[in-house]
Amino acid sequence: HLAHKNNDVRYNQSANEFENLAVEILDRFYQINARACTKAIIRQIPAYGNATWLELAIKAEAKQFIAQRAVQD
């Protein structure tokens, strides 16, 4: 049971780190080119079953990512 809990903790830490990186990249992209960033958020990605960044963020419950100005605009 402890090993499972440790794996959950590591998983959550990694998920948070990746979300933070995604937020940083999204914010920078939006600062540089808001229009291209907005298009990228809703562009379908064939390698991910034509899901969009936004759909992936919703499935991952990436609330920080979803709350970003780039996504909300």
VENDABEL-V238139 format. One record per residue. N is the residue number from 1. RES is the residue in one small letter. PHI is phi as a letter, one per 40 degrees, with the letter a starting at -180 (* if undefined). PSI is psi in whole degrees, 0 to 359 (999 if undefined). NEAR is the number of other ideal C-beta (glycine too) atoms within 10 Angstrom. Layout:
# VENDABEL-V238139
n,res,phi,psi,near
N,RES,PHI,PSI,NEAR
N,RES,PHI,PSI,NEAR
This chain:
# VENDABEL-V238139
n,res,phi,psi,near
1,h,*,321,5
2,l,c,320,6
3,a,c,319,7
4,h,c,317,8
5,k,c,319,9
6,n,c,320,10
7,n,c,320,10
8,d,c,318,10
9,v,c,313,10
10,r,c,318,10
11,y,d,312,10
12,n,c,321,10
13,q,c,314,10
14,s,c,317,10
15,a,c,317,13
16,n,c,319,12
17,e,c,315,10
18,f,c,321,13
19,e,c,318,18
20,n,c,318,12
21,l,c,317,10
22,a,c,320,18
23,v,c,316,19
24,e,c,314,10
25,i,c,315,12
26,l,c,315,21
27,d,c,315,14
28,r,c,315,11
29,f,d,314,16
30,y,c,321,20
31,q,c,320,11
32,i,c,316,9
33,n,a,88,11
34,a,d,319,13
35,r,c,313,8
36,a,c,323,12
37,c,c,314,22
38,t,c,318,15
39,k,c,319,10
40,a,c,324,17
41,i,c,327,20
42,i,b,5,11
43,r,c,136,12
44,q,c,141,11
45,i,b,106,13
46,p,d,322,7
47,a,c,344,6
48,y,b,38,11
49,g,g,31,9
50,n,g,20,10
51,a,c,155,15
52,t,c,168,15
53,w,d,318,21
54,l,c,315,16
55,e,c,319,16
56,l,c,319,15
57,a,c,319,23
58,i,c,314,14
59,k,c,326,9
60,a,c,359,14
61,e,f,43,10
62,a,c,76,21
63,k,c,324,10
64,q,c,317,13
65,f,c,311,23
66,i,c,328,15
67,a,c,351,11
68,q,c,149,18
69,r,d,320,12
70,a,d,323,19
71,v,c,321,19
72,q,c,330,7
73,d,c,999,10
